[in-house]
Amino acid sequence: MPTADVSARPAVPGDEEAIAAIQLAAWRDRIGAEAVDALPRDEVLAGWGAAIESPPSREHRVFVATDGPHVVGFAALAQGGEVIALEVAPEHRRHGHGSRLLAACVDTLRIKGGTSVRAWAMEGDDAREAFLTGAGLGEGGVRRGMEGPTGEMAERMFRADLEQ
């Protein structure tokens, strides 16, 4: 029986094009097309290129999910075990890519001696919350607010302790 050619791997130079496109599409869904269209795409692209080629610390990592030769999702891991971004292209959701990306982050944390993983979900993003809780993360009791293009936006933190 043939198997699907899907994986999660560290991002390499050249992946930033797909990462930026996936991120901007996700933001378009969350905060609206008008706000996203006002963002300088070249700066988003350059930011991901820098994150891949010269991360700000040894703990920072960028991973991509692939389906055949195509990048269909990404995750960014920062200091302290924080997953600062995890997105999958809409047409590739619910195929295990998000789980593979989260597993790559957790595996990296375990190898580096990390003791916990944290991720954030926008309040009201039931699909993201269901994904994180289904992956074993529990609500962390922390809420943070930020100014968005349509007013105040808030995120809730989810976390899990890692067994060593």
MODELLER restraints for C-alpha pairs under 7 A, 6 or more apart:
rsr = mdl.restraints
at = mdl.atoms
rsr.add(forms.Gaussian(group=physical.xy_distance, feature=features.Distance(at['CA:5:A'], at['CA:67:A']), mean=5.87, stdev=0.5))
rsr.add(forms.Gaussian(group=physical.xy_distance, feature=features.Distance(at['CA:5:A'], at['CA:68:A']), mean=5.01, stdev=0.5))
rsr.add(forms.Gaussian(group=physical.xy_distance, feature=features.Distance(at['CA:6:A'], at['CA:66:A']), mean=5.35, stdev=0.5))
rsr.add(forms.Gaussian(group=physical.xy_distance, feature=features.Distance(at['CA:6:A'], at['CA:67:A']), mean=4.52, stdev=0.5))
rsr.add(forms.Gaussian(group=physical.xy_distance, feature=features.Distance(at['CA:6:A'], at['CA:68:A']), mean=6.02, stdev=0.5))
rsr.add(forms.Gaussian(group=physical.xy_distance, feature=features.Distance(at['CA:7:A'], at['CA:65:A']), mean=5.66, stdev=0.5))
rsr.add(forms.Gaussian(group=physical.xy_distance, feature=features.Distance(at['CA:7:A'], at['CA:66:A']), mean=5.34, stdev=0.5))
rsr.add(forms.Gaussian(group=physical.xy_distance, feature=features.Distance(at['CA:7:A'], at['CA:67:A']), mean=6.93, stdev=0.5))
rsr.add(forms.Gaussian(group=physical.xy_distance, feature=features.Distance(at['CA:8:A'], at['CA:63:A']), mean=6.59, stdev=0.5))
rsr.add(forms.Gaussian(group=physical.xy_distance, feature=features.Distance(at['CA:8:A'], at['CA:64:A']), mean=5.49, stdev=0.5))
rsr.add(forms.Gaussian(group=physical.xy_distance, feature=features.Distance(at['CA:8:A'], at['CA:65:A']), mean=4.28, stdev=0.5))
rsr.add(forms.Gaussian(group=physical.xy_distance, feature=features.Distance(at['CA:8:A'], at['CA:66:A']), mean=6.17, stdev=0.5))
rsr.add(forms.Gaussian(group=physical.xy_distance, feature=features.Distance(at['CA:8:A'], at['CA:100:A']), mean=5.86, stdev=0.5))
rsr.add(forms.Gaussian(group=physical.xy_distance, feature=features.Distance(at['CA:8:A'], at['CA:101:A']), mean=5.86, stdev=0.5))
rsr.add(forms.Gaussian(group=physical.xy_distance, feature=features.Distance(at['CA:8:A'], at['CA:104:A']), mean=6.88, stdev=0.5))
rsr.add(forms.Gaussian(group=physical.xy_distance, feature=features.Distance(at['CA:9:A'], at['CA:63:A']), mean=5.46, stdev=0.5))
rsr.add(forms.Gaussian(group=physical.xy_distance, feature=features.Distance(at['CA:9:A'], at['CA:64:A']), mean=5.55, stdev=0.5))
rsr.add(forms.Gaussian(group=physical.xy_distance, feature=features.Distance(at['CA:9:A'], at['CA:65:A']), mean=6.59, stdev=0.5))
rsr.add(forms.Gaussian(group=physical.xy_distance, feature=features.Distance(at['CA:10:A'], at['CA:62:A']), mean=6.01, stdev=0.5))
rsr.add(forms.Gaussian(group=physical.xy_distance, feature=features.Distance(at['CA:10:A'], at['CA:63:A']), mean=4.31, stdev=0.5))
rsr.add(forms.Gaussian(group=physical.xy_distance, feature=features.Distance(at['CA:10:A'], at['CA:64:A']), mean=6.17, stdev=0.5))
rsr.add(forms.Gaussian(group=physical.xy_distance, feature=features.Distance(at['CA:11:A'], at['CA:52:A']), mean=6.31, stdev=0.5))
rsr.add(forms.Gaussian(group=physical.xy_distance, feature=features.Distance(at['CA:11:A'], at['CA:62:A']), mean=5.53, stdev=0.5))
rsr.add(forms.Gaussian(group=physical.xy_distance, feature=features.Distance(at['CA:11:A'], at['CA:63:A']), mean=4.89, stdev=0.5))
rsr.add(forms.Gaussian(group=physical.xy_distance, feature=features.Distance(at['CA:11:A'], at['CA:64:A']), mean=5.49, stdev=0.5))
rsr.add(forms.Gaussian(group=physical.xy_distance, feature=features.Distance(at['CA:12:A'], at['CA:52:A']), mean=6.31, stdev=0.5))
rsr.add(forms.Gaussian(group=physical.xy_distance, feature=features.Distance(at['CA:13:A'], at['CA:49:A']), mean=6.64, stdev=0.5))
rsr.add(forms.Gaussian(group=physical.xy_distance, feature=features.Distance(at['CA:13:A'], at['CA:52:A']), mean=6.50, stdev=0.5))
rsr.add(forms.Gaussian(group=physical.xy_distance, feature=features.Distance(at['CA:13:A'], at['CA:53:A']), mean=6.61, stdev=0.5))
rsr.add(forms.Gaussian(group=physical.xy_distance, feature=features.Distance(at['CA:16:A'], at['CA:45:A']), mean=6.02, stdev=0.5))
rsr.add(forms.Gaussian(group=physical.xy_distance, feature=features.Distance(at['CA:16:A'], at['CA:48:A']), mean=5.37, stdev=0.5))
rsr.add(forms.Gaussian(group=physical.xy_distance, feature=features.Distance(at['CA:16:A'], at['CA:49:A']), mean=5.40, stdev=0.5))
rsr.add(forms.Gaussian(group=physical.xy_distance, feature=features.Distance(at['CA:17:A'], at['CA:45:A']), mean=6.40, stdev=0.5))
rsr.add(forms.Gaussian(group=physical.xy_distance, feature=features.Distance(at['CA:18:A'], at['CA:71:A']), mean=6.16, stdev=0.5))
rsr.add(forms.Gaussian(group=physical.xy_distance, feature=features.Distance(at['CA:19:A'], at['CA:73:A']), mean=6.97, stdev=0.5))
rsr.add(forms.Gaussian(group=physical.xy_distance, feature=features.Distance(at['CA:19:A'], at['CA:74:A']), mean=6.34, stdev=0.5))
rsr.add(forms.Gaussian(group=physical.xy_distance, feature=features.Distance(at['CA:20:A'], at['CA:44:A']), mean=6.24, stdev=0.5))
rsr.add(forms.Gaussian(group=physical.xy_distance, feature=features.Distance(at['CA:20:A'], at['CA:45:A']), mean=5.55, stdev=0.5))
rsr.add(forms.Gaussian(group=physical.xy_distance, feature=features.Distance(at['CA:22:A'], at['CA:73:A']), mean=6.82, stdev=0.5))
rsr.add(forms.Gaussian(group=physical.xy_distance, feature=features.Distance(at['CA:22:A'], at['CA:87:A']), mean=6.93, stdev=0.5))
rsr.add(forms.Gaussian(group=physical.xy_distance, feature=features.Distance(at['CA:22:A'], at['CA:88:A']), mean=6.80, stdev=0.5))
rsr.add(forms.Gaussian(group=physical.xy_distance, feature=features.Distance(at['CA:22:A'], at['CA:89:A']), mean=5.51, stdev=0.5))
rsr.add(forms.Gaussian(group=physical.xy_distance, feature=features.Distance(at['CA:23:A'], at['CA:87:A']), mean=6.65, stdev=0.5))
rsr.add(forms.Gaussian(group=physical.xy_distance, feature=features.Distance(at['CA:24:A'], at['CA:36:A']), mean=6.67, stdev=0.5))
rsr.add(forms.Gaussian(group=physical.xy_distance, feature=features.Distance(at['CA:27:A'], at['CA:36:A']), mean=6.62, stdev=0.5))
rsr.add(forms.Gaussian(group=physical.xy_distance, feature=features.Distance(at['CA:28:A'], at['CA:36:A']), mean=5.76, stdev=0.5))
rsr.add(forms.Gaussian(group=physical.xy_distance, feature=features.Distance(at['CA:31:A'], at['CA:149:A']), mean=6.99, stdev=0.5))
rsr.add(forms.Gaussian(group=physical.xy_distance, feature=features.Distance(at['CA:35:A'], at['CA:149:A']), mean=6.11, stdev=0.5))
rsr.add(forms.Gaussian(group=physical.xy_distance, feature=features.Distance(at['CA:52:A'], at['CA:62:A']), mean=6.27, stdev=0.5))
rsr.add(forms.Gaussian(group=physical.xy_distance, feature=features.Distance(at['CA:59:A'], at['CA:78:A']), mean=5.94, stdev=0.5))
rsr.add(forms.Gaussian(group=physical.xy_distance, feature=features.Distance(at['CA:59:A'], at['CA:79:A']), mean=5.28, stdev=0.5))
rsr.add(forms.Gaussian(group=physical.xy_distance, feature=features.Distance(at['CA:60:A'], at['CA:77:A']), mean=5.36, stdev=0.5))
rsr.add(forms.Gaussian(group=physical.xy_distance, feature=features.Distance(at['CA:60:A'], at['CA:78:A']), mean=4.44, stdev=0.5))
rsr.add(forms.Gaussian(group=physical.xy_distance, feature=features.Distance(at['CA:60:A'], at['CA:79:A']), mean=6.17, stdev=0.5))
rsr.add(forms.Gaussian(group=physical.xy_distance, feature=features.Distance(at['CA:61:A'], at['CA:76:A']), mean=5.76, stdev=0.5))
rsr.add(forms.Gaussian(group=physical.xy_distance, feature=features.Distance(at['CA:61:A'], at['CA:77:A']), mean=5.08, stdev=0.5))
rsr.add(forms.Gaussian(group=physical.xy_distance, feature=features.Distance(at['CA:61:A'], at['CA:78:A']), mean=6.72, stdev=0.5))
rsr.add(forms.Gaussian(group=physical.xy_distance, feature=features.Distance(at['CA:62:A'], at['CA:75:A']), mean=5.75, stdev=0.5))
rsr.add(forms.Gaussian(group=physical.xy_distance, feature=features.Distance(at['CA:62:A'], at['CA:76:A']), mean=4.46, stdev=0.5))
rsr.add(forms.Gaussian(group=physical.xy_distance, feature=features.Distance(at['CA:62:A'], at['CA:77:A']), mean=6.31, stdev=0.5))
rsr.add(forms.Gaussian(group=physical.xy_distance, feature=features.Distance(at['CA:63:A'], at['CA:74:A']), mean=5.46, stdev=0.5))
rsr.add(forms.Gaussian(group=physical.xy_distance, feature=features.Distance(at['CA:63:A'], at['CA:75:A']), mean=5.20, stdev=0.5))
rsr.add(forms.Gaussian(group=physical.xy_distance, feature=features.Distance(at['CA:63:A'], at['CA:76:A']), mean=6.41, stdev=0.5))
rsr.add(forms.Gaussian(group=physical.xy_distance, feature=features.Distance(at['CA:63:A'], at['CA:101:A']), mean=6.70, stdev=0.5))
rsr.add(forms.Gaussian(group=physical.xy_distance, feature=features.Distance(at['CA:64:A'], at['CA:71:A']), mean=6.31, stdev=0.5))
rsr.add(forms.Gaussian(group=physical.xy_distance, feature=features.Distance(at['CA:64:A'], at['CA:73:A']), mean=5.56, stdev=0.5))
rsr.add(forms.Gaussian(group=physical.xy_distance, feature=features.Distance(at['CA:64:A'], at['CA:74:A']), mean=4.18, stdev=0.5))
rsr.add(forms.Gaussian(group=physical.xy_distance, feature=features.Distance(at['CA:64:A'], at['CA:75:A']), mean=6.42, stdev=0.5))
rsr.add(forms.Gaussian(group=physical.xy_distance, feature=features.Distance(at['CA:64:A'], at['CA:101:A']), mean=6.97, stdev=0.5))
rsr.add(forms.Gaussian(group=physical.xy_distance, feature=features.Distance(at['CA:65:A'], at['CA:71:A']), mean=5.74, stdev=0.5))
rsr.add(forms.Gaussian(group=physical.xy_distance, feature=features.Distance(at['CA:65:A'], at['CA:72:A']), mean=5.60, stdev=0.5))
rsr.add(forms.Gaussian(group=physical.xy_distance, feature=features.Distance(at['CA:65:A'], at['CA:73:A']), mean=4.83, stdev=0.5))
rsr.add(forms.Gaussian(group=physical.xy_distance, feature=features.Distance(at['CA:65:A'], at['CA:74:A']), mean=5.85, stdev=0.5))
rsr.add(forms.Gaussian(group=physical.xy_distance, feature=features.Distance(at['CA:65:A'], at['CA:97:A']), mean=5.82, stdev=0.5))
rsr.add(forms.Gaussian(group=physical.xy_distance, feature=features.Distance(at['CA:65:A'], at['CA:101:A']), mean=6.37, stdev=0.5))
rsr.add(forms.Gaussian(group=physical.xy_distance, feature=features.Distance(at['CA:66:A'], at['CA:72:A']), mean=5.47, stdev=0.5))
rsr.add(forms.Gaussian(group=physical.xy_distance, feature=features.Distance(at['CA:72:A'], at['CA:88:A']), mean=5.87, stdev=0.5))
rsr.add(forms.Gaussian(group=physical.xy_distance, feature=features.Distance(at['CA:72:A'], at['CA:89:A']), mean=5.52, stdev=0.5))
rsr.add(forms.Gaussian(group=physical.xy_distance, feature=features.Distance(at['CA:72:A'], at['CA:92:A']), mean=6.54, stdev=0.5))
rsr.add(forms.Gaussian(group=physical.xy_distance, feature=features.Distance(at['CA:73:A'], at['CA:87:A']), mean=5.44, stdev=0.5))
rsr.add(forms.Gaussian(group=physical.xy_distance, feature=features.Distance(at['CA:73:A'], at['CA:88:A']), mean=3.95, stdev=0.5))
rsr.add(forms.Gaussian(group=physical.xy_distance, feature=features.Distance(at['CA:73:A'], at['CA:89:A']), mean=5.87, stdev=0.5))
rsr.add(forms.Gaussian(group=physical.xy_distance, feature=features.Distance(at['CA:73:A'], at['CA:97:A']), mean=6.85, stdev=0.5))
rsr.add(forms.Gaussian(group=physical.xy_distance, feature=features.Distance(at['CA:74:A'], at['CA:86:A']), mean=5.66, stdev=0.5))
rsr.add(forms.Gaussian(group=physical.xy_distance, feature=features.Distance(at['CA:74:A'], at['CA:87:A']), mean=5.59, stdev=0.5))
rsr.add(forms.Gaussian(group=physical.xy_distance, feature=features.Distance(at['CA:74:A'], at['CA:88:A']), mean=6.53, stdev=0.5))
rsr.add(forms.Gaussian(group=physical.xy_distance, feature=features.Distance(at['CA:74:A'], at['CA:101:A']), mean=6.80, stdev=0.5))
rsr.add(forms.Gaussian(group=physical.xy_distance, feature=features.Distance(at['CA:75:A'], at['CA:85:A']), mean=5.22, stdev=0.5))
rsr.add(forms.Gaussian(group=physical.xy_distance, feature=features.Distance(at['CA:75:A'], at['CA:86:A']), mean=4.17, stdev=0.5))
rsr.add(forms.Gaussian(group=physical.xy_distance, feature=features.Distance(at['CA:75:A'], at['CA:87:A']), mean=6.55, stdev=0.5))
rsr.add(forms.Gaussian(group=physical.xy_distance, feature=features.Distance(at['CA:75:A'], at['CA:101:A']), mean=6.02, stdev=0.5))
rsr.add(forms.Gaussian(group=physical.xy_distance, feature=features.Distance(at['CA:76:A'], at['CA:83:A']), mean=5.78, stdev=0.5))
rsr.add(forms.Gaussian(group=physical.xy_distance, feature=features.Distance(at['CA:76:A'], at['CA:84:A']), mean=5.59, stdev=0.5))
rsr.add(forms.Gaussian(group=physical.xy_distance, feature=features.Distance(at['CA:76:A'], at['CA:85:A']), mean=5.04, stdev=0.5))
rsr.add(forms.Gaussian(group=physical.xy_distance, feature=features.Distance(at['CA:76:A'], at['CA:86:A']), mean=6.55, stdev=0.5))
rsr.add(forms.Gaussian(group=physical.xy_distance, feature=features.Distance(at['CA:77:A'], at['CA:83:A']), mean=4.53, stdev=0.5))
rsr.add(forms.Gaussian(group=physical.xy_distance, feature=features.Distance(at['CA:77:A'], at['CA:84:A']), mean=5.93, stdev=0.5))
rsr.add(forms.Gaussian(group=physical.xy_distance, feature=features.Distance(at['CA:77:A'], at['CA:105:A']), mean=6.41, stdev=0.5))
rsr.add(forms.Gaussian(group=physical.xy_distance, feature=features.Distance(at['CA:78:A'], at['CA:84:A']), mean=6.52, stdev=0.5))
rsr.add(forms.Gaussian(group=physical.xy_distance, feature=features.Distance(at['CA:81:A'], at['CA:109:A']), mean=6.47, stdev=0.5))
rsr.add(forms.Gaussian(group=physical.xy_distance, feature=features.Distance(at['CA:81:A'], at['CA:114:A']), mean=6.65, stdev=0.5))
rsr.add(forms.Gaussian(group=physical.xy_distance, feature=features.Distance(at['CA:81:A'], at['CA:116:A']), mean=6.08, stdev=0.5))
rsr.add(forms.Gaussian(group=physical.xy_distance, feature=features.Distance(at['CA:81:A'], at['CA:117:A']), mean=4.67, stdev=0.5))
rsr.add(forms.Gaussian(group=physical.xy_distance, feature=features.Distance(at['CA:81:A'], at['CA:118:A']), mean=6.06, stdev=0.5))
rsr.add(forms.Gaussian(group=physical.xy_distance, feature=features.Distance(at['CA:82:A'], at['CA:117:A']), mean=5.86, stdev=0.5))
rsr.add(forms.Gaussian(group=physical.xy_distance, feature=features.Distance(at['CA:82:A'], at['CA:118:A']), mean=4.70, stdev=0.5))
rsr.add(forms.Gaussian(group=physical.xy_distance, feature=features.Distance(at['CA:82:A'], at['CA:119:A']), mean=5.91, stdev=0.5))
rsr.add(forms.Gaussian(group=physical.xy_distance, feature=features.Distance(at['CA:83:A'], at['CA:118:A']), mean=6.01, stdev=0.5))
rsr.add(forms.Gaussian(group=physical.xy_distance, feature=features.Distance(at['CA:83:A'], at['CA:119:A']), mean=4.99, stdev=0.5))
rsr.add(forms.Gaussian(group=physical.xy_distance, feature=features.Distance(at['CA:84:A'], at['CA:119:A']), mean=6.61, stdev=0.5))
rsr.add(forms.Gaussian(group=physical.xy_distance, feature=features.Distance(at['CA:88:A'], at['CA:97:A']), mean=6.94, stdev=0.5))
rsr.add(forms.Gaussian(group=physical.xy_distance, feature=features.Distance(at['CA:88:A'], at['CA:98:A']), mean=6.42, stdev=0.5))
rsr.add(forms.Gaussian(group=physical.xy_distance, feature=features.Distance(at['CA:106:A'], at['CA:117:A']), mean=6.88, stdev=0.5))
rsr.add(forms.Gaussian(group=physical.xy_distance, feature=features.Distance(at['CA:110:A'], at['CA:164:A']), mean=6.81, stdev=0.5))
rsr.add(forms.Gaussian(group=physical.xy_distance, feature=features.Distance(at['CA:115:A'], at['CA:161:A']), mean=5.84, stdev=0.5))
rsr.add(forms.Gaussian(group=physical.xy_distance, feature=features.Distance(at['CA:115:A'], at['CA:162:A']), mean=5.05, stdev=0.5))
rsr.add(forms.Gaussian(group=physical.xy_distance, feature=features.Distance(at['CA:116:A'], at['CA:159:A']), mean=6.95, stdev=0.5))
rsr.add(forms.Gaussian(group=physical.xy_distance, feature=features.Distance(at['CA:116:A'], at['CA:160:A']), mean=5.54, stdev=0.5))
rsr.add(forms.Gaussian(group=physical.xy_distance, feature=features.Distance(at['CA:116:A'], at['CA:161:A']), mean=4.21, stdev=0.5))
rsr.add(forms.Gaussian(group=physical.xy_distance, feature=features.Distance(at['CA:116:A'], at['CA:162:A']), mean=5.02, stdev=0.5))
rsr.add(forms.Gaussian(group=physical.xy_distance, feature=features.Distance(at['CA:117:A'], at['CA:159:A']), mean=5.52, stdev=0.5))
rsr.add(forms.Gaussian(group=physical.xy_distance, feature=features.Distance(at['CA:117:A'], at['CA:160:A']), mean=5.48, stdev=0.5))
rsr.add(forms.Gaussian(group=physical.xy_distance, feature=features.Distance(at['CA:117:A'], at['CA:161:A']), mean=6.53, stdev=0.5))
rsr.add(forms.Gaussian(group=physical.xy_distance, feature=features.Distance(at['CA:118:A'], at['CA:157:A']), mean=6.72, stdev=0.5))
rsr.add(forms.Gaussian(group=physical.xy_distance, feature=features.Distance(at['CA:118:A'], at['CA:158:A']), mean=5.61, stdev=0.5))
rsr.add(forms.Gaussian(group=physical.xy_distance, feature=features.Distance(at['CA:118:A'], at['CA:159:A']), mean=4.29, stdev=0.5))
rsr.add(forms.Gaussian(group=physical.xy_distance, feature=features.Distance(at['CA:118:A'], at['CA:160:A']), mean=6.71, stdev=0.5))
rsr.add(forms.Gaussian(group=physical.xy_distance, feature=features.Distance(at['CA:119:A'], at['CA:157:A']), mean=5.79, stdev=0.5))
rsr.add(forms.Gaussian(group=physical.xy_distance, feature=features.Distance(at['CA:119:A'], at['CA:158:A']), mean=5.30, stdev=0.5))
rsr.add(forms.Gaussian(group=physical.xy_distance, feature=features.Distance(at['CA:119:A'], at['CA:159:A']), mean=6.38, stdev=0.5))
rsr.add(forms.Gaussian(group=physical.xy_distance, feature=features.Distance(at['CA:120:A'], at['CA:155:A']), mean=6.07, stdev=0.5))
rsr.add(forms.Gaussian(group=physical.xy_distance, feature=features.Distance(at['CA:120:A'], at['CA:156:A']), mean=5.56, stdev=0.5))
rsr.add(forms.Gaussian(group=physical.xy_distance, feature=features.Distance(at['CA:120:A'], at['CA:157:A']), mean=4.53, stdev=0.5))
rsr.add(forms.Gaussian(group=physical.xy_distance, feature=features.Distance(at['CA:120:A'], at['CA:158:A']), mean=5.96, stdev=0.5))
rsr.add(forms.Gaussian(group=physical.xy_distance, feature=features.Distance(at['CA:121:A'], at['CA:128:A']), mean=6.00, stdev=0.5))
rsr.add(forms.Gaussian(group=physical.xy_distance, feature=features.Distance(at['CA:121:A'], at['CA:129:A']), mean=6.16, stdev=0.5))
rsr.add(forms.Gaussian(group=physical.xy_distance, feature=features.Distance(at['CA:121:A'], at['CA:155:A']), mean=5.26, stdev=0.5))
rsr.add(forms.Gaussian(group=physical.xy_distance, feature=features.Distance(at['CA:121:A'], at['CA:156:A']), mean=5.43, stdev=0.5))
rsr.add(forms.Gaussian(group=physical.xy_distance, feature=features.Distance(at['CA:121:A'], at['CA:157:A']), mean=6.57, stdev=0.5))
rsr.add(forms.Gaussian(group=physical.xy_distance, feature=features.Distance(at['CA:122:A'], at['CA:154:A']), mean=5.87, stdev=0.5))
rsr.add(forms.Gaussian(group=physical.xy_distance, feature=features.Distance(at['CA:122:A'], at['CA:155:A']), mean=4.14, stdev=0.5))
rsr.add(forms.Gaussian(group=physical.xy_distance, feature=features.Distance(at['CA:122:A'], at['CA:156:A']), mean=6.34, stdev=0.5))
rsr.add(forms.Gaussian(group=physical.xy_distance, feature=features.Distance(at['CA:123:A'], at['CA:154:A']), mean=5.78, stdev=0.5))
rsr.add(forms.Gaussian(group=physical.xy_distance, feature=features.Distance(at['CA:123:A'], at['CA:155:A']), mean=5.27, stdev=0.5))
rsr.add(forms.Gaussian(group=physical.xy_distance, feature=features.Distance(at['CA:123:A'], at['CA:156:A']), mean=6.35, stdev=0.5))
rsr.add(forms.Gaussian(group=physical.xy_distance, feature=features.Distance(at['CA:136:A'], at['CA:160:A']), mean=6.73, stdev=0.5))
rsr.add(forms.Gaussian(group=physical.xy_distance, feature=features.Distance(at['CA:137:A'], at['CA:158:A']), mean=5.61, stdev=0.5))
rsr.add(forms.Gaussian(group=physical.xy_distance, feature=features.Distance(at['CA:137:A'], at['CA:159:A']), mean=4.84, stdev=0.5))
rsr.add(forms.Gaussian(group=physical.xy_distance, feature=features.Distance(at['CA:137:A'], at['CA:160:A']), mean=4.75, stdev=0.5))
rsr.add(forms.Gaussian(group=physical.xy_distance, feature=features.Distance(at['CA:138:A'], at['CA:158:A']), mean=5.21, stdev=0.5))
rsr.add(forms.Gaussian(group=physical.xy_distance, feature=features.Distance(at['CA:138:A'], at['CA:159:A']), mean=5.42, stdev=0.5))
rsr.add(forms.Gaussian(group=physical.xy_distance, feature=features.Distance(at['CA:138:A'], at['CA:160:A']), mean=6.29, stdev=0.5))
rsr.add(forms.Gaussian(group=physical.xy_distance, feature=features.Distance(at['CA:139:A'], at['CA:157:A']), mean=6.15, stdev=0.5))
rsr.add(forms.Gaussian(group=physical.xy_distance, feature=features.Distance(at['CA:139:A'], at['CA:158:A']), mean=4.35, stdev=0.5))
rsr.add(forms.Gaussian(group=physical.xy_distance, feature=features.Distance(at['CA:139:A'], at['CA:159:A']), mean=6.37, stdev=0.5))
rsr.add(forms.Gaussian(group=physical.xy_distance, feature=features.Distance(at['CA:140:A'], at['CA:157:A']), mean=5.23, stdev=0.5))
rsr.add(forms.Gaussian(group=physical.xy_distance, feature=features.Distance(at['CA:140:A'], at['CA:158:A']), mean=4.74, stdev=0.5))
rsr.add(forms.Gaussian(group=physical.xy_distance, feature=features.Distance(at['CA:140:A'], at['CA:159:A']), mean=5.49, stdev=0.5))
rsr.add(forms.Gaussian(group=physical.xy_distance, feature=features.Distance(at['CA:141:A'], at['CA:157:A']), mean=6.75, stdev=0.5))
rsr.add(forms.Gaussian(group=physical.xy_distance, feature=features.Distance(at['CA:142:A'], at['CA:156:A']), mean=5.88, stdev=0.5))
rsr.add(forms.Gaussian(group=physical.xy_distance, feature=features.Distance(at['CA:142:A'], at['CA:157:A']), mean=5.41, stdev=0.5))
rsr.add(forms.Gaussian(group=physical.xy_distance, feature=features.Distance(at['CA:143:A'], at['CA:154:A']), mean=6.80, stdev=0.5))
rsr.add(forms.Gaussian(group=physical.xy_distance, feature=features.Distance(at['CA:143:A'], at['CA:155:A']), mean=5.69, stdev=0.5))
rsr.add(forms.Gaussian(group=physical.xy_distance, feature=features.Distance(at['CA:143:A'], at['CA:156:A']), mean=4.55, stdev=0.5))
rsr.add(forms.Gaussian(group=physical.xy_distance, feature=features.Distance(at['CA:143:A'], at['CA:157:A']), mean=6.30, stdev=0.5))
rsr.add(forms.Gaussian(group=physical.xy_distance, feature=features.Distance(at['CA:144:A'], at['CA:154:A']), mean=5.56, stdev=0.5))
rsr.add(forms.Gaussian(group=physical.xy_distance, feature=features.Distance(at['CA:144:A'], at['CA:155:A']), mean=5.43, stdev=0.5))
rsr.add(forms.Gaussian(group=physical.xy_distance, feature=features.Distance(at['CA:144:A'], at['CA:156:A']), mean=6.58, stdev=0.5))
rsr.add(forms.Gaussian(group=physical.xy_distance, feature=features.Distance(at['CA:145:A'], at['CA:152:A']), mean=6.68, stdev=0.5))
rsr.add(forms.Gaussian(group=physical.xy_distance, feature=features.Distance(at['CA:145:A'], at['CA:153:A']), mean=5.61, stdev=0.5))
rsr.add(forms.Gaussian(group=physical.xy_distance, feature=features.Distance(at['CA:145:A'], at['CA:154:A']), mean=4.22, stdev=0.5))
rsr.add(forms.Gaussian(group=physical.xy_distance, feature=features.Distance(at['CA:145:A'], at['CA:155:A']), mean=6.41, stdev=0.5))
rsr.add(forms.Gaussian(group=physical.xy_distance, feature=features.Distance(at['CA:146:A'], at['CA:152:A']), mean=5.78, stdev=0.5))
rsr.add(forms.Gaussian(group=physical.xy_distance, feature=features.Distance(at['CA:146:A'], at['CA:153:A']), mean=5.30, stdev=0.5))
rsr.add(forms.Gaussian(group=physical.xy_distance, feature=features.Distance(at['CA:146:A'], at['CA:154:A']), mean=6.18, stdev=0.5))
rsr.add(forms.Gaussian(group=physical.xy_distance, feature=features.Distance(at['CA:147:A'], at['CA:153:A']), mean=5.98, stdev=0.5))
